[in-house]
Amino acid sequence: NCTSCHGSSRKSGGVSLDSYSSMTAGSTVVPGDAAGSLRVRVIESGLMPRGGSRLSDGDLQVIRDWVDGGALDN
């Protein structure tokens, strides 16, 4: 859902999500705090994916759980 616009060949808006380090760069992901993570809030709001279908509740919960669990590189 994300890497077609934010992958290795296309970094829309300067955002790349093709690696752990690029996904957690800056302060858009706050490990342990999904509610405080800009990246999560943008997805929850429906702003992303732009022009595509919203993520399912299950997919969004996976992202929340990952961030709340510390955003580990696993």
N, C-alpha and C positions, 0 to 999 in steps of 0.2 A: 504494500500500500504506500510506502514512503519512498523507497529507493528508486522508483521510476523518475522522480523529480529531485531527490536528494541522495543520489548514489555516486559512484565513482566517476561516471562519465558526465553527469549533470548535477550541478550543485545550485539548484534554484535558490535564489535569495542568499547565496553564499553559505547555505547549510548543507553539510554532508552527513549522512547517517550510515556510511558504508563500513565503519569500523567502530570499535568500542571507544577509542580515544576521541574520534570526531563526534560521536554521539553524546559524549559526556563533557565535551569542551565548553568552557565558559560556565555560566551559572544557570543554564536552562534546565539542568537536571540536578535536583538537590537530593542526594542519597538519603534514604530514610524518610523522605517527605514528598510524596506524590502531590499532595494538595498545594505545596509550595513550589512545585517545579513548573516553570513556564512551559516547557515542552508538553507536559501532561495537560495543562490548562488549555493550551491551544488546540489540542486534539479533542478534549472534552467539549470545548465551545463549538466545534464544528467548523472552525476556520481552516482546519486541515483534516483530511487531504482536500486541498483546493481543487474544485472541479471533479472530485471523485466522490464515491460513496463514503459515508461516515463509517468509522470502524464499528464493528459489532460490539455489544456490551461485553462479550467474552474477551475479545481482543483488547479492548480498553482496560479490562480488569487485569489481564496479563501484564500490561505495561505498568499499571498502578502497583501491582504486587511486586514487580521487579524493582521499581524505584523505592517503594516502602521497605523492601527487603535489603536495601543498601546499594542498589544499582551495581551489583557485582559483575565482574567480567567473567561470566561462566557461560 
